[in-house]
């Protein structure tokens, strides 16, 4: 817990120092975040009701040391209580730290309540002319597609985790060099917590533009093998067209995984998006993988518990304050289907309220359909 106290003391000290130095504050400090409350109900046909309560506070802090050097941090504080916290899988999903260093702390660890804090961003960024160097916990976002991202090999995100918009980071060294107005070389390296070369990733990505296509080419030493990747983003007439593919090579098997998406904005304000995934590494011998879909951090080689999967979504607005969306996921393995409706209301510039659900259906014997209904209230600062 010492690092948490040091971090909070650092912010409080800077705040006190800057009270009478407003110009210094605006030139050197970015501070923001949010506080939100989630009430979750997990049930089957109105039975086996499990409730959960989660208070989630985030602090995003950047300190501009000078024009070239910036310190970035992101702190998550979460207090969870209710029936769900008694589930060991749910509890583990809240407290697992995937980084090279453990930047997490259990402040309260009781059977009925858990308070957990972790730094999911902590990095130093240096910029000089066309060069940018970042060291520490950061998000390396190489994904192009809107749902599944086979190119996101450093910090793969689970798109069904609807309460983590920042997405996970990784402990890495990253170097970016702009070779032209529209091209960049991007090199990144990370290793496992045990500093084992078999758990390390060293990758080079080349980003550029060809005609109407923003594209990237990736070559990597990935864990015990190698990886080749291609990603693109463009337009097909009035449709947005995005996709990415990765080919993983090792001694035991070679795996191909690919995803594409199309999106379209109708004149009446309704937006439509469809995405497809081919998951070459799906293990058909594990029919219960769907049960861990929400509690497991995915990796780029296995993004969904199905060989083929599809996502379809419509979204739009009811006036200036109301937003709605309805998404459907379908996986061919076990006829897995997930329905995802959501309604959001903007109370004011700083307050938002929304209700969203996830209903899971699968053709697995003795496994019943589950529903997750969540109410969320958020204040941003």
Secondary structure, DSSP 8 states (H G I E B T S, - for coil): -HHHHHHHHHHHHHHHHHTT-HHHHHHHEEEEEEEEEEEEEEEETTEEEEEEEEEEEEEEEEEE-SSSEEEEEEEEEEEEEESGGGSHHHHHHHH---SSS--EEEEEEETTEEEEEEEEEEEEEEEETTEEEEEEEE------SSS--TT--SS---TT-TT-TT---EEEEEEEEEEETTEEEEEEEE--TT--GGG-EEEEEEEEEETTEEEEEEEEEETTEEEEEEEEEEEETTEEEEEEEEEEE-SS-EEEEEEEEEEEE-TTS-EEEEEEEEETT--TT-GGGGGGTTTS--BTTB-SSSSEEEEEEEEEEETTTEEEEEEEEEETGGGEEEEEEEEEEE-SSSEEEEEEEEEEE---TT---EEEEEEEEEEE-
